[in-house]
Amino acid sequence: MTATVTRTTSPTSLTLIAVAGPLWTVVSLAQAFTRDGYDITREPLSVLSNGPLGWVQILNFVVAGVLLLTGAAGFRSALPGVWVSRLVALAGAGMIGAGLFVMDPVGEPLSASSYGHMLAGTTTFTALIAACYVLARHYRSTRDTVVSLVAGTALLVGNGWAMSGAPGGPLALAAGAIVAVLWVSLAAARLR
């Protein structure tokens, strides 16, 4: 006797993920380009969580994280295996943590909150990189496989560049994070 497993996609869950990446990107970049004194080539997007308008970036992290975390089940029902779903959920939990633990301004001594933020960010970045690589295995199209690998690698390189302290590191990290989260969102949108 052979059992057939039919997976049904969860359009609502996948829509949550499809919204998370563009929302986080637009809100982050809008602040980066309009906040007085902010320089994306010298300061990570996380620094936007400081000051009178810091609540906007804090809320941005938390909302995007909740969307990823709650929408992750959509990948579980749309793709074989559990890893993309688990990794996207982990990235969402990390984004929530990044919102709850605020990064200190550049040049100030690091507080416990900054260390919490860095741990949450590392969790998010690692999970997004891995999710892009695992997604690459699910594509039949060479183009989609390559784009998925490039998205994960962009975040890997951007994070490494930023952690090295090299000039432009925060910009490289922002670009890598944006590419990876937008690719995960696009993958979810295409599976709906």
Buried (B, 14 or more C-beta within 10 A) or exposed (E): EEEEEEEEBBBEBBBBBBBBBBBBBEBBBEBBEEBEEBEBEBBBBBBBBBBEBBEBBBEBBBBBBBBBBBBBBBBBBBBEEEBBBBBBBBBBBBBBBBBBBBBBEEEEEEEEBBEBBBBBBBBBBBBBBBBBBBBBBBBEEEEBBEBBBBBBBBBBBBBBBBEEEEEBBBBBBBBBBBBBBBBBBBBBBEBB
